[in-house]
Amino acid sequence: MIAGLAATLPAALDGGLRGQSVPAGAAHDVAALPPVSSLFATVLGVNPVEHLLSAGGDLAAVPPANRATLTGREFFPELLAGPFHHGLVIVFAVAAGLGVLAGLASVLRGAAPARPARPIRPAGGSVDVAQMAAVGGELTDVGGGSVEAAVQRDDLA
């Protein structure tokens, strides 16, 4: 997002401010500010133009009609819309590219390994714990009682 704003916001700010009769030097100084501050001001719903231009006295040099436009509710959001759109295009393009890369990595990984078959219980009802540990992993908790009782209750899956 910041890369998209940094690429297009300075020119948009400079052109928009100069179009409202802001002196070229002041417009250039405001346009040179980091784009993160403009993005943050937008999230807060603040129009920073009045604050930035009044600090150097440049806002007083602007005709009253243009001053009202600059400090109004529409100028800054409309000025920021194009660069913000450019930033979103970059963000979604990168996200789509990473999604395709993840899908490709998943396909190249191959099929999931086969799960081991469930051990067959001997006819006598007794179970060799060593054999069960080798096939299904280590047995640590069978819900109370012996392993043989758990197998007969069918607790081991």
N, C-alpha and C positions, 0 to 999 in steps of 0.2 A: 504494500500500500504506500509506504513512504517513498519507495523508488519511483512509483508512478507520479506521486505528488511532486517530488523533487525534480522530475523531468519536465513537468508542464506547468506547475503552479507559478514559478517566478515570471514567466512570460505573460501568463494570464493576469496576474496581479499588476504587473507593470503596465500592460496595455489597458486594462480596465481602469486603473487609477488615472492614467494620462488621458483617457477618454472622458474623464469627469473633471478635467482641467486642473489636476494636481500637478505641481511642478515636477519636471523630469527627475531631478535629483532625489526628491522625497519619494517619488514612486519607485525609483530604483532601490532606495534604502529599504523600503517596506517589502519589496519583492525579494530582496536578498535574505530576509529572515528565514530561519529553518521552517520547513513545511510542517513539522510536528506541532509547532505552536498554533498554526492555523487550523490543523485538524483538531487539536484539543479545544480551541475556542469554538469550533463548530459543534463539537459534542456537547459543550456546555450551553450552546445557544447564544453565544456572545458575538457581537460584531466588533472586532478589534480595530477596525479602520479609524474610528473616531479617536480612540486612545493613541494609536500609533502616529496619526497625523497631527493631533493637537499638541503632542509633546514638543515638537520642533516649531510650532506656530504655523505649519503649512496649511492646516485646515482653515485658518482665518483668511488665507489668500484665495481660497476657492469661492466662486460665486455662490450665493445663497441657495439657488435651486440645485446646484450640483452637490453642495454640502448636505442638503436634505436627502438626496439620493444616496450619497456615500454613507451616511449615518442611519439610513433607514433599515428596514427588516429584510429587504429583498436583494440589495446589491451584493453583499458578501456571500450569501448562499448561492446565488446564481453565478457569481464569479468562480466559486469553488467547485461547482457541479461538474464542469468539464474535466479538470485535473483529478477530481475524486473518481469519476467514471474511468479514467485512464488507469488509476491505481487499482480499481476493482477488476478491470480486465486483466491486469498483470497477476493479481492474486488468484483469480479463478483459473487462468491459464496454467499457472504453476501448480495449483491443486489438481487440475485435470491431468497434467503431465505426471505428477507423483502418483496419482491413482492408476494410470496406465502402467507405470513402472512397477507398482506393487502387484498389479494383476499379472504382468509378465513374469515377475519373480515367482509368483504363486504357481503359474502354469509350468515354468521351468523346474520347479522343485520336484514335480512328479507326484505320483499318487501317495496317499498316506500309507504307512506300513500296516500290514495285516495285524489284527489283534490276535493274541494267542487264544487257542481254543480252550473252552472250559474243561477242566480235568474231569475225567469219568470216575465215579465212585466205585470202589471195589465192591463185589457182591457181599462180602462179609461185614461191611459197614465201617471197617477201620481204614484210616487214611494215613499214608506216610507223610508226615509233616515236612520232611526234607524235600519230597517230590512236589508237594504243594508250594513250598517256598520257591523252588526252582521254576515252576510253571507260572504262578500268579503273583510272585513277589513275596516279600516277607510277611508272615502272619503275626500280628502283634495283638489284635483285639478281635475276638470272635463273639463279643456280646455276652461274656460270662460263660463259664463252663469249659469243657474240653473241646478240642478241635473236632473230635468224632461226633460230639453232640451237635455242634454247629453245622456239620455236614448233613447230619440226619434232619436237622430243622431246615436245611437248605438256605442257611444264612450266607454262605460263601458264594458270591456270584463271579 
